[in-house]
Amino acid sequence: MPRHKINSTVEPHVAAALAAFEGLRDALLPTLQRLHPYDLETLTDLIFRQSRWQRVVALGGTQKTIDLELLWFDWMAA
């Protein structure tokens, strides 16, 4: 937790934000653990797409050597 260097205190808004993040994490963990593998793969794909990564292979397939193959695509340079 980030603290002030001199008095070693934590700002109330920082403590509240960290507590909210921990609550969100604790609430999401059981949900993610119960996802079907295909749903987890779809969620992973959506997360990477928002970060400008693109899948090289189609969803739902199995491969012997890799779990996920991604390609960086810079939309601004295209």
A tleap script that builds the chain and sets N, CA, C and O, in Angstrom:
source leaprc.protein.ff14SB
mol = sequence {
  NMET PRO ARG HIE LYS ILE ASN SER THR VAL
  GLU PRO HIE VAL ALA ALA ALA LEU ALA ALA
  PHE GLU GLY LEU ARG ASP ALA LEU LEU PRO
  THR LEU GLN ARG LEU HIE PRO TYR ASP LEU
  GLU THR LEU THR ASP LEU ILE PHE ARG GLN
  SER ARG TRP GLN ARG VAL VAL ALA LEU GLY
  GLY THR GLN LYS THR ILE ASP LEU GLU LEU
  LEU TRP PHE ASP TRP MET ALA CALA
}
set mol.1.N position { 0.851 -1.172 0.000 }
set mol.1.CA position { 0.000 0.000 0.000 }
set mol.1.C position { 0.893 1.230 0.000 }
set mol.1.O position { 1.810 1.323 0.816 }
set mol.2.N position { 0.641 2.186 -0.908 }
set mol.2.CA position { 1.453 3.395 -0.964 }
set mol.2.C position { 1.278 4.242 0.292 }
set mol.2.O position { 0.158 4.531 0.714 }
set mol.3.N position { 2.375 4.623 0.863 }
set mol.3.CA position { 2.349 5.440 2.076 }
set mol.3.C position { 3.171 6.710 1.848 }
set mol.3.O position { 4.062 6.752 0.999 }
set mol.4.N position { 2.845 7.744 2.631 }
set mol.4.CA position { 3.674 8.943 2.620 }
set mol.4.C position { 5.035 8.588 3.190 }
set mol.4.O position { 5.132 7.802 4.132 }
set mol.5.N position { 6.067 9.153 2.635 }
set mol.5.CA position { 7.418 8.798 3.062 }
set mol.5.C position { 7.767 9.356 4.441 }
set mol.5.O position { 8.516 8.727 5.187 }
set mol.6.N position { 7.243 10.510 4.783 }
set mol.6.CA position { 7.627 11.135 6.048 }
set mol.6.C position { 6.834 10.553 7.219 }
set mol.6.O position { 7.431 10.077 8.184 }
set mol.7.N position { 5.526 10.582 7.154 }
set mol.7.CA position { 4.706 10.141 8.281 }
set mol.7.C position { 4.209 8.704 8.147 }
set mol.7.O position { 3.577 8.183 9.066 }
set mol.8.N position { 4.480 8.072 7.039 }
set mol.8.CA position { 4.040 6.701 6.780 }
set mol.8.C position { 2.527 6.550 6.937 }
set mol.8.O position { 2.042 5.582 7.523 }
set mol.9.N position { 1.790 7.529 6.401 }
set mol.9.CA position { 0.330 7.474 6.443 }
set mol.9.C position { -0.215 7.159 5.055 }
set mol.9.O position { 0.469 7.335 4.047 }
set mol.10.N position { -1.449 6.692 5.024 }
set mol.10.CA position { -2.112 6.358 3.765 }
set mol.10.C position { -3.278 7.317 3.577 }
set mol.10.O position { -4.077 7.526 4.490 }
set mol.11.N position { -3.371 7.902 2.378 }
set mol.11.CA position { -4.493 8.787 2.066 }
set mol.11.C position { -5.791 7.987 2.127 }
set mol.11.O position { -5.817 6.839 1.685 }
set mol.12.N position { -6.870 8.563 2.664 }
set mol.12.CA position { -8.145 7.840 2.753 }
set mol.12.C position { -8.674 7.395 1.391 }
set mol.12.O position { -9.212 6.294 1.275 }
set mol.13.N position { -8.531 8.234 0.355 }
set mol.13.CA position { -9.040 7.840 -0.964 }
set mol.13.C position { -8.225 6.693 -1.562 }
set mol.13.O position { -8.761 5.880 -2.314 }
set mol.14.N position { -6.932 6.624 -1.233 }
set mol.14.CA position { -6.097 5.513 -1.707 }
set mol.14.C position { -6.508 4.232 -0.998 }
set mol.14.O position { -6.629 3.185 -1.634 }
set mol.15.N position { -6.722 4.300 0.297 }
set mol.15.CA position { -7.161 3.126 1.049 }
set mol.15.C position { -8.525 2.633 0.572 }
set mol.15.O position { -8.750 1.426 0.474 }
set mol.16.N position { -9.431 3.556 0.276 }
set mol.16.CA position { -10.759 3.177 -0.215 }
set mol.16.C position { -10.663 2.520 -1.586 }
set mol.16.O position { -11.351 1.534 -1.851 }
set mol.17.N position { -9.811 3.061 -2.462 }
set mol.17.CA position { -9.652 2.483 -3.801 }
set mol.17.C position { -9.051 1.085 -3.717 }
set mol.17.O position { -9.488 0.182 -4.431 }
set mol.18.N position { -8.067 0.898 -2.865 }
set mol.18.CA position { -7.462 -0.425 -2.707 }
set mol.18.C position { -8.451 -1.429 -2.127 }
set mol.18.O position { -8.480 -2.587 -2.542 }
set mol.19.N position { -9.255 -0.990 -1.174 }
set mol.19.CA position { -10.267 -1.876 -0.594 }
set mol.19.C position { -11.320 -2.254 -1.639 }
set mol.19.O position { -11.768 -3.400 -1.681 }
set mol.20.N position { -11.712 -1.302 -2.474 }
set mol.20.CA position { -12.686 -1.589 -3.525 }
set mol.20.C position { -12.110 -2.566 -4.545 }
set mol.20.O position { -12.808 -3.472 -5.002 }
set mol.21.N position { -10.843 -2.386 -4.901 }
set mol.21.CA position { -10.195 -3.300 -5.840 }
set mol.21.C position { -10.126 -4.711 -5.264 }
set mol.21.O position { -10.400 -5.684 -5.967 }
set mol.22.N position { -9.762 -4.825 -3.991 }
set mol.22.CA position { -9.698 -6.147 -3.360 }
set mol.22.C position { -11.077 -6.787 -3.297 }
set mol.22.O position { -11.198 -7.998 -3.479 }
set mol.23.N position { -12.119 -6.002 -3.045 }
set mol.23.CA position { -13.476 -6.522 -3.037 }
set mol.23.C position { -13.897 -7.023 -4.411 }
set mol.23.O position { -14.523 -8.076 -4.531 }
set mol.24.N position { -13.552 -6.264 -5.444 }
set mol.24.CA position { -13.855 -6.685 -6.812 }
set mol.24.C position { -13.123 -7.976 -7.146 }
set mol.24.O position { -13.710 -8.902 -7.705 }
set mol.25.N position { -11.846 -8.035 -6.806 }
set mol.25.CA position { -11.055 -9.240 -7.056 }
set mol.25.C position { -11.646 -10.446 -6.344 }
set mol.25.O position { -11.766 -11.519 -6.935 }
set mol.26.N position { -12.010 -10.279 -5.096 }
set mol.26.CA position { -12.578 -11.387 -4.322 }
set mol.26.C position { -13.927 -11.832 -4.875 }
set mol.26.O position { -14.267 -13.012 -4.793 }
set mol.27.N position { -14.697 -10.909 -5.433 }
set mol.27.CA position { -15.999 -11.251 -6.003 }
set mol.27.C position { -15.852 -11.928 -7.366 }
set mol.27.O position { -16.635 -12.817 -7.699 }
set mol.28.N position { -14.860 -11.518 -8.154 }
set mol.28.CA position { -14.688 -12.064 -9.497 }
set mol.28.C position { -14.005 -13.427 -9.522 }
set mol.28.O position { -14.264 -14.230 -10.419 }
set mol.29.N position { -13.151 -13.692 -8.565 }
set mol.29.CA position { -12.381 -14.932 -8.575 }
set mol.29.C position { -13.253 -16.185 -8.646 }
set mol.29.O position { -12.981 -17.038 -9.491 }
set mol.30.N position { -14.286 -16.351 -7.812 }
set mol.30.CA position { -15.126 -17.549 -7.943 }
set mol.30.C position { -15.847 -17.632 -9.288 }
set mol.30.O position { -16.059 -18.723 -9.817 }
set mol.31.N position { -16.220 -16.490 -9.831 }
set mol.31.CA position { -16.897 -16.476 -11.129 }
set mol.31.C position { -15.952 -16.947 -12.232 }
set mol.31.O position { -16.336 -17.756 -13.076 }
set mol.32.N position { -14.731 -16.449 -12.228 }
set mol.32.CA position { -13.761 -16.857 -13.236 }
set mol.32.C position { -13.400 -18.335 -13.106 }
set mol.32.O position { -13.183 -19.015 -14.109 }
set mol.33.N position { -13.338 -18.825 -11.888 }
set mol.33.CA position { -13.002 -20.233 -11.678 }
set mol.33.C position { -14.099 -21.167 -12.184 }
set mol.33.O position { -13.821 -22.327 -12.490 }
set mol.34.N position { -15.318 -20.693 -12.275 }
set mol.34.CA position { -16.435 -21.525 -12.732 }
set mol.34.C position { -16.684 -21.435 -14.240 }
set mol.34.O position { -17.553 -22.136 -14.758 }
set mol.35.N position { -15.941 -20.589 -14.950 }
set mol.35.CA position { -16.154 -20.446 -16.382 }
set mol.35.C position { -15.794 -21.724 -17.129 }
set mol.35.O position { -14.822 -22.401 -16.793 }
set mol.36.N position { -16.578 -22.043 -18.133 }
set mol.36.CA position { -16.269 -23.135 -19.050 }
set mol.36.C position { -15.011 -22.738 -19.829 }
set mol.36.O position { -14.826 -21.551 -20.101 }
set mol.37.N position { -14.145 -23.677 -20.196 }
set mol.37.CA position { -12.919 -23.307 -20.922 }
set mol.37.C position { -13.165 -22.457 -22.165 }
set mol.37.O position { -12.388 -21.542 -22.440 }
set mol.38.N position { -14.228 -22.737 -22.925 }
set mol.38.CA position { -14.507 -21.942 -24.120 }
set mol.38.C position { -14.858 -20.501 -23.737 }
set mol.38.O position { -14.435 -19.561 -24.410 }
set mol.39.N position { -15.635 -20.323 -22.653 }
set mol.39.CA position { -15.987 -18.974 -22.201 }
set mol.39.C position { -14.760 -18.223 -21.698 }
set mol.39.O position { -14.630 -17.020 -21.923 }
set mol.40.N position { -13.866 -18.927 -21.020 }
set mol.40.CA position { -12.629 -18.308 -20.548 }
set mol.40.C position { -11.756 -17.890 -21.736 }
set mol.40.O position { -11.120 -16.837 -21.703 }
set mol.41.N position { -11.729 -18.714 -22.774 }
set mol.41.CA position { -10.972 -18.373 -23.977 }
set mol.41.C position { -11.563 -17.146 -24.663 }
set mol.41.O position { -10.818 -16.290 -25.141 }
set mol.42.N position { -12.877 -17.049 -24.718 }
set mol.42.CA position { -13.535 -15.888 -25.307 }
set mol.42.C position { -13.242 -14.630 -24.491 }
set mol.42.O position { -12.952 -13.578 -25.060 }
set mol.43.N position { -13.315 -14.729 -23.165 }
set mol.43.CA position { -13.006 -13.586 -22.301 }
set mol.43.C position { -11.566 -13.130 -22.499 }
set mol.43.O position { -11.299 -11.932 -22.592 }
set mol.44.N position { -10.648 -14.071 -22.563 }
set mol.44.CA position { -9.236 -13.747 -22.784 }
set mol.44.C position { -9.055 -13.037 -24.120 }
set mol.44.O position { -8.312 -12.061 -24.215 }
set mol.45.N position { -9.735 -13.530 -25.148 }
set mol.45.CA position { -9.661 -12.908 -26.470 }
set mol.45.C position { -10.169 -11.464 -26.426 }
set mol.45.O position { -9.555 -10.574 -27.014 }
set mol.46.N position { -11.280 -11.231 -25.737 }
set mol.46.CA position { -11.835 -9.878 -25.636 }
set mol.46.C position { -10.890 -8.932 -24.901 }
set mol.46.O position { -10.741 -7.770 -25.280 }
set mol.47.N position { -10.261 -9.434 -23.858 }
set mol.47.CA position { -9.324 -8.598 -23.095 }
set mol.47.C position { -8.142 -8.204 -23.973 }
set mol.47.O position { -7.748 -7.038 -23.995 }
set mol.48.N position { -7.576 -9.163 -24.693 }
set mol.48.CA position { -6.433 -8.843 -25.543 }
set mol.48.C position { -6.827 -7.951 -26.715 }
set mol.48.O position { -6.031 -7.105 -27.123 }
set mol.49.N position { -8.025 -8.110 -27.268 }
set mol.49.CA position { -8.460 -7.255 -28.371 }
set mol.49.C position { -8.547 -5.790 -27.934 }
set mol.49.O position { -8.232 -4.889 -28.710 }
set mol.50.N position { -8.972 -5.559 -26.700 }
set mol.50.CA position { -9.044 -4.189 -26.198 }
set mol.50.C position { -7.661 -3.572 -26.049 }
set mol.50.O position { -7.529 -2.350 -25.979 }
set mol.51.N position { -6.628 -4.413 -25.998 }
set mol.51.CA position { -5.252 -3.938 -25.884 }
set mol.51.C position { -4.532 -3.946 -27.223 }
set mol.51.O position { -3.305 -3.868 -27.274 }
set mol.52.N position { -5.300 -4.040 -28.314 }
set mol.52.CA position { -4.802 -4.021 -29.690 }
set mol.52.C position { -3.997 -5.260 -30.069 }
set mol.52.O position { -3.138 -5.191 -30.948 }
set mol.53.N position { -4.260 -6.388 -29.421 }
set mol.53.CA position { -3.654 -7.647 -29.840 }
set mol.53.C position { -4.681 -8.403 -30.661 }
set mol.53.O position { -5.881 -8.299 -30.408 }
set mol.54.N position { -4.222 -9.156 -31.633 }
set mol.54.CA position { -5.109 -9.896 -32.520 }
set mol.54.C position { -4.708 -11.364 -32.503 }
set mol.54.O position { -3.526 -11.698 -32.584 }
set mol.55.N position { -5.715 -12.244 -32.395 }
set mol.55.CA position { -5.438 -13.681 -32.431 }
set mol.55.C position { -4.996 -14.081 -33.826 }
set mol.55.O position { -5.499 -13.565 -34.824 }
set mol.56.N position { -4.044 -15.012 -33.883 }
set mol.56.CA position { -3.569 -15.516 -35.161 }
set mol.56.C position { -4.412 -16.706 -35.604 }
set mol.56.O position { -4.637 -16.898 -36.799 }
set mol.57.N position { -4.878 -17.503 -34.649 }
set mol.57.CA position { -5.689 -18.684 -34.962 }
set mol.57.C position { -7.100 -18.481 -34.432 }
set mol.57.O position { -7.335 -17.602 -33.602 }
set mol.58.N position { -8.037 -19.290 -34.908 }
set mol.58.CA position { -9.439 -19.172 -34.503 }
set mol.58.C position { -9.647 -19.624 -33.065 }
set mol.58.O position { -8.841 -20.376 -32.517 }
set mol.59.N position { -10.737 -19.157 -32.459 }
set mol.59.CA position { -11.106 -19.579 -31.110 }
set mol.59.C position { -11.522 -21.036 -31.093 }
set mol.59.O position { -12.011 -21.564 -32.091 }
set mol.60.N position { -11.326 -21.685 -29.950 }
set mol.60.CA position { -11.858 -23.016 -29.736 }
set mol.60.C position { -11.003 -24.158 -30.244 }
set mol.60.O position { -11.390 -25.317 -30.089 }
set mol.61.N position { -9.876 -23.886 -30.834 }
set mol.61.CA position { -9.038 -24.962 -31.340 }
set mol.61.C position { -7.960 -25.351 -30.341 }
set mol.61.O position { -7.623 -24.589 -29.435 }
set mol.62.N position { -7.434 -26.535 -30.524 }
set mol.62.CA position { -6.318 -26.970 -29.685 }
set mol.62.C position { -5.076 -27.095 -30.544 }
set mol.62.O position { -5.151 -27.469 -31.714 }
set mol.63.N position { -3.938 -26.781 -29.956 }
set mol.63.CA position { -2.662 -26.881 -30.632 }
set mol.63.C position { -1.685 -27.590 -29.716 }
set mol.63.O position { -1.814 -27.514 -28.494 }
set mol.64.N position { -0.723 -28.269 -30.282 }
set mol.64.CA position { 0.224 -29.036 -29.483 }
set mol.64.C position { 1.285 -28.175 -28.817 }
set mol.64.O position { 1.736 -28.494 -27.717 }
set mol.65.N position { 1.688 -27.095 -29.462 }
set mol.65.CA position { 2.853 -26.363 -28.975 }
set mol.65.C position { 2.545 -25.080 -28.216 }
set mol.65.O position { 3.316 -24.702 -27.334 }
set mol.66.N position { 1.445 -24.394 -28.525 }
set mol.66.CA position { 1.160 -23.104 -27.891 }
set mol.66.C position { -0.284 -23.037 -27.415 }
set mol.66.O position { -1.151 -23.744 -27.929 }
set mol.67.N position { -0.532 -22.185 -26.433 }
set mol.67.CA position { -1.888 -21.981 -25.932 }
set mol.67.C position { -2.589 -20.828 -26.634 }
set mol.67.O position { -3.786 -20.895 -26.913 }
set mol.68.N position { -1.845 -19.782 -26.915 }
set mol.68.CA position { -2.439 -18.577 -27.472 }
set mol.68.C position { -1.395 -17.877 -28.331 }
set mol.68.O position { -0.299 -17.578 -27.858 }
set mol.69.N position { -1.728 -17.617 -29.583 }
set mol.69.CA position { -0.815 -16.920 -30.476 }
set mol.69.C position { -1.429 -15.577 -30.838 }
set mol.69.O position { -2.530 -15.509 -31.384 }
set mol.70.N position { -0.700 -14.507 -30.527 }
set mol.70.CA position { -1.208 -13.155 -30.725 }
set mol.70.C position { -0.280 -12.358 -31.624 }
set mol.70.O position { 0.915 -12.639 -31.722 }
set mol.71.N position { -0.853 -11.368 -32.270 }
set mol.71.CA position { -0.109 -10.469 -33.140 }
set mol.71.C position { -0.460 -9.047 -32.729 }
set mol.71.O position { -1.637 -8.705 -32.609 }
set mol.72.N position { 0.558 -8.214 -32.512 }
set mol.72.CA position { 0.328 -6.816 -32.162 }
set mol.72.C position { -0.091 -6.071 -33.413 }
set mol.72.O position { 0.570 -6.168 -34.447 }
set mol.73.N position { -1.178 -5.334 -33.326 }
set mol.73.CA position { -1.668 -4.557 -34.457 }
set mol.73.C position { -1.827 -3.120 -34.011 }
set mol.73.O position { -2.657 -2.818 -33.154 }
set mol.74.N position { -1.048 -2.250 -34.579 }
set mol.74.CA position { -1.112 -0.831 -34.227 }
set mol.74.C position { -2.093 -0.142 -35.162 }
set mol.74.O position { -1.767 0.147 -36.313 }
set mol.75.N position { -3.306 0.123 -34.656 }
set mol.75.CA position { -4.370 0.729 -35.458 }
set mol.75.C position { -3.986 2.134 -35.912 }
set mol.75.O position { -4.410 2.577 -36.979 }
set mol.76.N position { -3.204 2.824 -35.127 }
set mol.76.CA position { -2.855 4.195 -35.450 }
set mol.76.C position { -1.892 4.265 -36.632 }
set mol.76.O position { -1.928 5.226 -37.400 }
set mol.77.N position { -1.036 3.264 -36.785 }
set mol.77.CA position { -0.048 3.273 -37.868 }
set mol.77.C position { -0.629 2.750 -39.169 }
set mol.77.O position { -0.068 2.979 -40.241 }
set mol.78.N position { -1.758 2.044 -39.078 }
set mol.78.CA position { -2.343 1.435 -40.289 }
set mol.78.C position { -2.991 2.465 -41.181 }
set mol.78.O position { -3.527 2.121 -42.234 }
savepdb mol mol.pdb
quit
